[in-house]
């Protein structure tokens, strides 16, 4: 029975992996835009605005959820998976050490598993789950630090990265409670409430980026990729994947995020790969495999 279920669900697992690998590349896109003068909340606003406009082409015309409780859940999803997550992550990259930020943010699946063990009755701790999570986390460390084990502590940057990681963990858990809505509808709501809840940031940090600088190919090219591919397409697909294989199982693939980040960095930013980084990638893959075997179907 388990083999039959696996045969049916493998396309959704593959889809989840593809989405995560694309998201791994976005660290590089964001870094390029930050280096060109855009602020963290400006990048987020533009990518979610593009995505929100695009999703109306395929979204049902239904505007509101069935009840106030569900509508408030969508607000929380917009904050934890949108405004608060991306703004804290991008600011952390700006003010902290990129290695620290990448490592802390990519521990989101570990936090998701901890929250699931604490609050979800159908998830239980077992040896495979613990060993797999630790292996994947160690692998993330090897890949992100890329063999350069120099401890640099930046309290503000590290705290913001941890906040971003916790936001994504909460977002993953909350997605379990809106599965009765279509993936496209949920994604549109996340984009909308993400945009609404980022507006107060502009009271403190007004728009600063000159509009004529959008003519630079590197700027509009990276923004289009972040908005159309990484947000519009990937968020809709991610909601669909969570519905099919479960929030915890899907979140487990976030461990793969730094693999594509390091590969993209090597090609775009000319950062070198080390033997330890390759070993870390292997550790991530093994850890993800072990955890996937430890979780129940659609966890």
C-alpha positions, 0 to 999 in steps of 0.5 A: 500500500505504501509503495502504491501511495509513493508511486502516486505522490512522486510527481508532487515530491519532484515538483516540491524539489524543483520549487525549492531549488528555484527559491535557492537561486533567489538569494543571489537575485536578492543580493544583486538587487540589494547591491544595486540600491534597492531596499529589502521592503522595496524588493519584497513589494515589487516581487509580490506586486508582480506576482499578485497581478499575474495570479489574477489571470488564473485566479477564481473571482471569489474575493473572500474566505467562507468565514472570518476565521479563515480570512484571519488565517490568510492574514497570518499567512500573508505575514509569516510567508510574505511581508515579515519573512522576506523583509527580515530575511533581506535585512538580515542579509544586508546587516549580517553575515550571509553565511550565518543568515543562509544557515539559520534561514535554512533550518526552517524545516527543523523548526517546522518539525519541532512545532509539529511535534509540539502542536500536531497530534499526528506527528511523533518523534522517532529515531529516523526523524531525529537522525535525518533532521540532524544530518540535513542540518549538518549538511546545510552548515557544510554547504553554506559555510563552504569549508570556511569555519570562521565563527562570526556573530552578528546579534541583529543579523542572526536574530532577524534570520532566526525570525525569518526561519520561524516565520516560514515554519509557522507558515508551513504549519498554518497551511494545513488549515486552509487546504479546503481552498484552492491553491491559487486562491490561497496564494492570491490571498498570501500575496495580497495580505503580504503587500498590505502588511508591508505598507507600515514599513514605508512610514519608517523607511520611505521609498528611496530607489530612483525609478530611472534605475529600473531601466537597468537590465540587471534590475528589471530582469532580477525583479521579473524573475523574483516576481513571476517565477519565484513568487507567482509560479512557485508559491502557487505550486508550493501551495499545491504541493503542500495540499498533496504531500503535506506541510511537514513533508514539503517543508523538509525539502527546504533543506535542499535550498542551499545547494542551488544557492551555492551552485548559482553563486559559483556561476553568477558571483564566482564563489568557489565550491569546496570538497566539504560543500559537496560532502554537505550536499550529500549529507542533505540528500541523505538526511532528507531521504531519511526524514521522508521515510520517518514521516507519515503520508501527507504529514 
